[in-house]
Amino acid sequence: MEQTTDTMEQTTQAENMGNETEVQEVAGEGAEKKLFTQEEVNGFVKSQVSRMMKKATKDQETEYAQKFAELQAREMKLLVKEQLSERGMPRELADIITCTDEADIKSKLDALNKIYGLQSAAREKEKPMGFMQVGAGGDPHAMPGNPVRKAMGLE
């Protein structure tokens, strides 16, 4: 940062020296010669540097604000996807839903759930609960035969 400031001061001093020469040349045509003291040149340089620093700070603040807004938007999209997954809703809805904060996410998903919740409730009822019998049905107390003997026709 100091190196940049030093470079800016040198550039500004060179510009001011050039301006001084121009003033002297113009003044040589019949008017008084205007010479700048070192204090005046330093004042010019300081003012120029301070203007440049303000501009650089303003640019940095603008860039920071833009990146921060992008980061918040990505975070909100991730939160929406998490909430959709928790509720068993398709994650593709995250591209459609825009939210400002977590309370907004909750209210919008509650509204969606209220509208389309009947369909998901019907799907939940269709899902089997508890243990399911896999394989052949029949009387659970009956003694099953030996499947190998049965396949060979011995039973």
C-alpha positions as CSV (number, residue, x, y, z in Angstrom):
1,M,0.0,0.0,0.0
2,E,2.9,2.4,0.9
3,Q,4.6,1.5,-2.4
4,T,1.4,2.5,-4.3
5,T,1.1,5.7,-2.4
6,D,4.8,6.6,-3.0
7,T,4.3,5.9,-6.7
8,M,1.3,8.1,-6.8
9,E,3.1,10.9,-5.0
10,Q,6.0,10.7,-7.5
11,T,3.7,10.7,-10.4
12,T,1.8,13.7,-9.0
13,Q,5.0,15.5,-8.3
14,A,6.2,15.0,-11.8
15,E,2.8,16.2,-13.1
16,N,3.0,19.3,-10.9
17,M,6.6,20.0,-12.0
18,G,5.4,19.8,-15.5
19,N,2.5,22.2,-14.7
20,E,5.0,24.6,-13.0
21,T,7.1,24.6,-16.2
22,E,4.0,25.4,-18.3
23,V,3.1,28.2,-15.9
24,Q,6.6,29.6,-16.2
25,E,6.5,29.4,-20.0
26,V,3.1,31.2,-20.1
27,A,4.2,33.7,-17.6
28,G,7.4,34.4,-19.6
29,E,5.2,36.0,-22.3
30,G,4.7,39.1,-20.4
31,A,3.2,38.3,-17.1
32,E,4.8,37.5,-13.8
33,K,6.5,34.2,-13.3
34,K,4.7,32.0,-10.8
35,L,6.9,29.6,-8.9
36,F,5.5,27.1,-6.4
37,T,7.2,26.5,-3.1
38,Q,7.8,23.0,-1.9
39,E,5.0,23.4,0.6
40,E,2.5,24.3,-2.1
41,V,3.7,21.3,-4.2
42,N,3.3,19.0,-1.2
43,G,-0.2,20.4,-0.6
44,F,-1.1,19.6,-4.3
45,V,0.3,16.1,-4.0
46,K,-1.5,15.4,-0.7
47,S,-4.8,16.6,-2.0
48,Q,-4.4,14.5,-5.2
49,V,-3.3,11.4,-3.2
50,S,-6.3,11.8,-0.8
51,R,-8.7,12.0,-3.8
52,M,-7.2,8.9,-5.3
53,M,-7.4,7.1,-2.0
54,K,-11.0,8.0,-1.5
55,K,-11.8,6.8,-5.0
56,A,-9.9,3.5,-4.4
57,T,-11.7,3.0,-1.1
58,K,-15.1,3.7,-2.7
59,D,-14.3,1.1,-5.5
60,Q,-13.3,-1.5,-2.9
61,E,-16.5,-0.9,-0.9
62,T,-18.6,-1.3,-4.0
63,E,-16.8,-4.5,-4.9
64,Y,-17.2,-5.8,-1.4
65,A,-20.9,-5.0,-1.3
66,Q,-21.4,-6.8,-4.6
67,K,-19.6,-10.0,-3.5
68,F,-21.4,-10.0,-0.2
69,A,-24.8,-9.8,-1.9
70,E,-23.8,-12.7,-4.2
71,L,-22.7,-14.7,-1.2
72,Q,-26.0,-14.1,0.7
73,A,-28.0,-15.1,-2.4
74,R,-26.1,-18.4,-2.6
75,E,-26.6,-19.0,1.1
76,M,-30.3,-18.4,0.8
77,K,-30.5,-20.8,-2.1
78,L,-28.8,-23.5,0.0
79,L,-31.1,-22.9,2.9
80,V,-34.1,-23.2,0.7
81,K,-32.8,-26.5,-0.7
82,E,-32.2,-27.8,2.8
83,Q,-35.7,-26.9,3.9
84,L,-37.2,-28.4,0.8
85,S,-35.3,-31.7,1.4
86,E,-36.4,-31.8,5.1
87,R,-40.1,-31.4,4.0
88,G,-39.8,-34.0,1.3
89,M,-40.4,-31.5,-1.5
90,P,-38.4,-31.4,-4.8
91,R,-35.2,-29.5,-4.6
92,E,-35.7,-28.0,-8.0
93,L,-38.2,-25.6,-6.4
94,A,-35.2,-23.7,-4.9
95,D,-34.6,-22.1,-8.4
96,I,-38.1,-20.7,-8.3
97,I,-38.4,-19.6,-4.7
98,T,-36.7,-16.3,-3.7
99,C,-36.4,-15.4,0.0
100,T,-34.9,-12.7,2.1
101,D,-34.4,-14.6,5.4
102,E,-35.2,-17.8,7.2
103,A,-38.6,-16.6,8.4
104,D,-39.5,-15.8,4.8
105,I,-38.4,-19.3,3.7
106,K,-40.5,-20.9,6.4
107,S,-43.6,-18.9,5.5
108,K,-43.3,-19.6,1.8
109,L,-42.7,-23.3,2.3
110,D,-45.6,-23.5,4.7
111,A,-47.8,-21.9,2.1
112,L,-46.6,-24.4,-0.6
113,N,-47.1,-27.2,1.8
114,K,-50.7,-26.0,2.6
115,I,-51.6,-25.9,-1.1
116,Y,-49.9,-29.1,-2.2
117,G,-49.6,-30.8,1.1
118,L,-52.7,-33.0,0.5
119,Q,-50.8,-34.8,-2.3
120,S,-47.8,-35.4,-0.1
121,A,-50.0,-36.6,2.8
122,A,-51.6,-39.1,0.5
123,R,-48.2,-40.4,-0.6
124,E,-47.2,-40.7,3.1
125,K,-50.2,-42.9,3.7
126,E,-49.3,-45.2,0.8
127,K,-45.9,-45.9,2.3
128,P,-45.8,-49.1,4.3
129,M,-45.2,-48.8,8.1
130,G,-43.5,-51.3,10.3
131,F,-42.5,-54.8,9.1
132,M,-43.4,-56.1,5.7
133,Q,-43.6,-59.8,4.8
134,V,-41.2,-60.7,2.0
135,G,-41.7,-63.8,0.0
136,A,-44.7,-66.2,-0.2
137,G,-47.7,-65.5,1.8
138,G,-49.9,-67.9,3.5
139,D,-50.5,-69.3,7.0
140,P,-47.6,-68.2,9.2
141,H,-48.2,-71.1,11.6
142,A,-48.1,-73.8,9.0
143,M,-44.9,-75.8,8.7
144,P,-43.2,-75.1,5.4
145,G,-42.0,-78.1,3.4
146,N,-38.5,-78.6,2.3
147,P,-38.2,-76.7,-1.0
148,V,-35.5,-79.1,-2.3
149,R,-37.7,-82.2,-1.8
150,K,-40.6,-80.4,-3.3
151,A,-38.6,-79.3,-6.4
152,M,-37.5,-83.0,-6.9
153,G,-41.1,-84.2,-6.5
154,L,-40.4,-86.2,-3.3
155,E,-43.2,-84.5,-1.4
